[in-house]
Amino acid sequence: MSEDKPAEDKLEKKKKGHKEASRWEVYFPFGYQLDRHAIHVASFPPIVYFWPAIVAFFFCGITQAMGIIPEGVLGWIAISVFAFNILVIVQDFDQKKFLIMVLLVVSACLLIWIIDMKGYEFLRRFARAIIELHPTMSTSAYLILAVILTIFFCWGMIRPMFDYWVLEHNEFVHYIQPFGRDMSVPRSGSTVSKDIPDILEYILTLGGGSLVIKREGEIVATIPHIPFLGRRMKVIEKMLSEQRVTTYEHD
């Protein structure tokens, strides 16, 4: 009779729309609309933001081999995307800085257009000089860079499976495998909030950001670089808003 108890509990949880916790959720929060008793989250290394560069290098290498797009154009595409990825790592753009950056880019484009309309020859010469730089790389170089970044990317994706947090109703626990518990924060008196330190990082991780755990008003843990954090927050807020009571049966 006792052997059938776990199976009965599992069936009961399924009926109630309950979703079991899984370490694989560090990559994507499955079953976020269901009731949860625990949620896994993990901080990803900054290489997670380099997927545009990986795509760009593979695209440039394959396209150049097929001879579809001029080599100079492909060179500018690769340089621009890689420079953008470096910018994401070097500088954090909060909402204010991001808005200023967008306004500066728009203003610069308008200024260039106005000067060009006026027929200033120096600007045309400058633009022609930039275009004539004609940056190129070999097909092999594009593909080698793409493969190297892909290896680093996959390496970075493995780490969250061994260094992660489990948010439960009673406590928030940081695990480092194979050693086990590294840190535990009691749920009572603690709050969990979302922070978006960089708009570009938010975009590249499809709604990602940092998770901040506070206890009695003081920050006790920050979990940065979490992909799909907006989707995860729905699960976290729903779970933490519920009160769980443990009952015991007496003979």
Secondary structure, DSSP 4 states (H G I P E B T S, - for coil): -GGGHHHHHHHHHHHTTEE---GGGGT--TTTTSEESEEEE-PPPGGGGGHHHHHHHHHHHHHHHHT-S-HHHHHHHHHHHHHHHHHHHH----HHHHHHHHHHHHHHHHHHHHHHHHT-HHHHHHHHHHHTT-----HHHHHHHHHHHHHHHHHHHHGGGTEEEEEESSEEEEEETTTEEEEEEESTTEEEEEE-S-HHHHHHTTS-EEEEEEETTEEEEEEEEETTHHHHHHHHHHHHHS---------
